[in-house]
Amino acid sequence: MELFQLTTARGVPDAIQAQARSKTAQNGADVRFIAGGTNLIDYMKLNVERPRQVVDINGLPLDRIEKMPDGGLLVGGLARNSDVANHETVKAQYAVLSQALLSGASAQLRNMATTAGNLLQKTRCVYYRDTASRCNKREPGTGCPAITGFNRMLAILGTSEHCIATNPSDQNVALTALEAIVHIEGVKGKRSVRIDDFYFVPGSTPERETVLEPGDLISHVTLPALPTAARSIYLKLRDRASYEFALASAAVVMKQNAAGRIEFVRIAMGGVGTKPWRSVEAEKSLAGKTATVANFREAAKAALLGAKPQSQNGFKVELAQRCLVHALGQVSQTA
């Protein structure tokens, strides 16, 4: 870890102006926000991130969790993961988010990690984390050794010839299924972005992961109200039972009508995509159908139709399909 200057933001405008002066360096932006630090400090120790200035934003009033007049929920960018996961409204109405958060990391990390920090969580690709290795995401134009190297944990959806790194977050898969809106404040004012539009697939610019510009600060996330009687679940498959990233995961929100037909369903998958992966194809496959295993399997096939497995992660196609089928079975009223 190299020397850096630590400053404390006196308010949201102060934080925005400090980060707006950031320039993109070889190892990320040279001015970074820090809240929980559970991801940033890790990468600073590895010299993957080498900011000259770190701006502490913990004192900003962005940690509230509250119901909105339209029935939705507001979650502050600085709300700690443990607070969100254990919030009564989240547990009762957005169970998929609570389950996703509780499946990640450890209790100690969840007590520090924040909603906004999790939105910006970096990949765990070994080549990205190793500064002795080539990596297009870390150093554009140097290549992606993961394609011909160690890629068991990496993505099979949304990949390109330039990058196959996986988005590692559990929270963001749940937020994608919940159709969350990310609210941003920056030098150009305030704006709101659908979470599915917040992330970029790598394409030819894998170093560009989100819509954020220098000076942008995630102030909060809003979750729309779900249909009455909708149910949700997060299912995570991994190599060990705790403190492990997903090989495949599924976040499902579903409502069936009195006749047992699916009238509302939202599906997102983790562990398999270069970003939290919303599967509109699977949703369309299930719309208006009954909740049967056969229909779930067809939806799972649709979700993985565009998969491009690499030399070591072909098993993820079948694993992800089974994960989704099981999640749909658990959340359906016929399970």
N, C-alpha and C positions, 0 to 999 in steps of 0.2 A: 504494500500500500504506500502511495506517495503522499507527500504533504499536501494539505488542502486548507482552505479557509472556511471556518464554520460561522455562519451568521444566523440571526434569528429574525424571521419576518415579523414586522410590527402590525401587519394587516394584510388582507388579500391583495390590495393594490401594490403594496410593497413587495410581496412575493412575486407577483406577476412581472413587475419591472425588473426585479433582480434576475429572474430566469429569462426574460426577454433579451437580455444582453448576451445570452449563451450563444456560443458558436459550436458547430458540429466539428468535433475533433476526430482523430483516428479511432479513439476509444470512447465513443459516445459524446454527448454534450458536455461542455466544460462547466456548466452550472446545473446542479441537480437539486430537486426538492428532497427532503428527507422527513419521513413521519415515523413509522415503525422501524424502518431500516432493515427489515428482514431479508430483502432481496438486494438492495443497493449495496449495503456493507459487504455482503457476501461477494459481490462482483468487484468491489473496490479492492478487497483483499487478494483477489485473483488477478488484479490489474486489467481486467476486462473493461471496467469503468475507471476512468482517471480524471474526475472533475477537479478543477482548480478551486471551485467554491461549492459548498453544500449549504443549502438554505433550510433551516429548521422551520417547519410549518405547523408543528404540534400545537402551538398556541392559538391557531386560527379557529373561529367558531364554526367548524364544519363537521361536527361529530354527532349531530342530532339524528334520531330515528323517529319519525312521526307519521301518523296517518294524514292523508290529504283529503280535502273536502269532496273530491270525486270518488273516494273509496280506495284510491291507490296508496302507495307507501313511498315516503321520501327517506333515503338513506344517505347520510352525509359522507363525503369523500374521506373524512378522517374517522368515521365510525370503525371501531375495532371489530375484527372478525368474530371474536367471542361474543361481543355485545349484540351483533346482528344475529348470530346463530341462535342465541338464547332469548331474543326478544319475543314476547308473547304473540304479537301480531304476525311476525315472521313464521313462528312455529305453527300457528293456527291457519294462516291463509297462504303462506308461501313456503310450505314444508320443504320443497325441493331445494330452496336456497339454504335453509338451516342444515339440511342433511349434507349438502355439498360442502359447506364450510366445516362442519364437524368431521368430515372424512379427510380433510387435508391437514398436513403438517402435524404439529403437536399443540397441546394446550398452551404451552409457553409462547409459541410463535403466534397462535391465534389471538393471544392477549395483546400482542404488539402490532400485528399486521392490520392494515387498513383496507377499506373498500377500494379507494383509488389506487393504492399501491398494488393491490391484487389485480386490478384491471391492467396494470402495466407490468405484470410479472414476466420476467425474461425466461427464455427457453432453457431447458436443462441439457441441450445437445452438448456432448462432450467436446466437440470441436469448437463450439462457440466459447466454452468455458476455458479452453486451453490456448493461451496466447502464443504458444509455440506451433499451433496448427493453423492451417489456412481456413478461412471462413468468410464467405460472402456477406453474411449478416454483420459480422464484426468489422471486416475490412473488405469492402466491395471490390469485386474483380479478382479476388485471389483464388476463388474456386470453392467447391463444396465437397470435401473429402468424404463426408458421410454417405454420399450416394454409392460409393464403391467400398466404403469402410464399415464402421460399426453403426448400424441403423435400426437395431431391434426395437428401440423405444420411440422411434421417430414416425413422422406423419405418412399417411397414405391418401389423404384427401387435401386438395388445395396446394399441392406441391408444384415445383417447377424444376427445371434443370439447374437452377441457381441455388435452391434451398429446399430442404425437406424437414426443417426443424419443427417440432411440435409445440403448440401452446400448452403449457403445463397446468393451467389453473383449473380448479374445480368450481370455484365461485362463478367464473365467467361463463361456464357451460350452463349453469342454472339460470344466470341472468339472461342468457340468450334465449332459453326456452320461455322465460317470463317476459320477453320482449322489452327489456329494460331500455330506458333512455338515459344517456350519459350527458350531464350538463357541464359545460365548460365555460370558464371565464378567462379572457385573455386581453391582449393589447387592443384588439379590434372589437371588444365587447363580449357579450354573452351569446352562446349558441347551444343548441341541443342536437344530439346525434343518436340515432338508433344504434344499439349496440352492435348489430350485424354490420352496420356501415362504419363503425368506429375502427374496426380492424381491417388491414389489408392482407391479402394473400401475397406471397413473396414475389411472384412474377419475375421480372428482371431487376427489381429493386428490393431485395430481401431486408436491407437495412432500414427500410421505412415500414414500420409495423402498425402505426395508428395514424389518425388524422391530426394528432396534436402538433402544434407549431411552437417555436420558442416563445415562452411566456404564458403558454396555456396551462391552466390549473383546473383539475377536475373538482368541482365544488360539491356535487352530489349526483346521485342516481335516483331515478323515479321508476317505480314499478306500477304498471296499470292494474286496476282492479280486475280480478279474475271472474269468470262467470260463476254464478251461484252454484254450489255443489261440485265445483271442479276439484279434482284431486291431483296431487303431484308427487313425484318421487325422483330421487337421484340414486343411481346404482353405479358403483365403481368397482372395476376389476383390476387387480394389481398383483404384483409378485408376493407381497406380504401384507398382513392384515392392517398395519398401521405405519405411519410416517413413510409413505411411498406414493409415487406419482402413478397416475392411471395408465394402464396399457389400453384400456377402453372404458368409457363411461357413457351413461345415458341419462339425460334429464328429460322427464316427460310431464306434461300438464294435460289432463284429459277430463272431458265431461261427456257423459252418456245421457241420452234422453230416457223417458219412461219405457220405451220399447227396446232399450238396450243398444241403440245405435249411437255411434260416436258423432257428436255434433260439434265438438271443439277439441282440438289436439294440437299441441306444440311440442316439437322434438328437437333437442340439441345433443350433440355428442362430443366427448372429450377423449384425449389420448390418441386420436386418429387424425386430427386436422392441424393445419398450420395456423388456424385460428379457431376459437370456439365454433363448432360446426353445426349450424342450423340446417335441418333436413326438411325443406319444403316438400321434396319428393315423397318422403315417407308420410308426411302429413296429408298430402293429396291422396295417397294410396289408401289411407284409413277413413277419409271423410265420408260420413254417412253409412259406414259399414258396421257390422256387429263386431264385438270384441271377441274374436276367436284366435286361436293359435295360428291357424292357416293365414288369416289376414295379417296378423302380426309379422309372420315370416315374410310375406310379400312386401310389407312396408320396410322391413329390415333389408331386404334385397335392394329395394329402391334407394335406401339411404346410402348403401355402399357401392352403387352401380358404377360410379366414376373413380373408384379406388385405384391407385397406382402403387402397389406394394413394391418394396425394394428387396434386396437379397435376403435379409434376415427378418423382415416383419410381415411376411405374407400371411402369417397366422392371424394377424389383426383383423383381416376381412371377416373370417368366420367368428372370431371372438367378439367383435363389435356387433355383428348380427345377433348372436346369441344374447349379448348384453341387452340390446334393445328389445328383443322379444321378451326376455324375462322382466324387464322394467315395465313394459306395456301390460304384461300379465298381472304384475303386482298392483299396478295403479288402476286397472279396470275393475269395475264393480262385480265382474264375474270371477275374479281371481280367488 
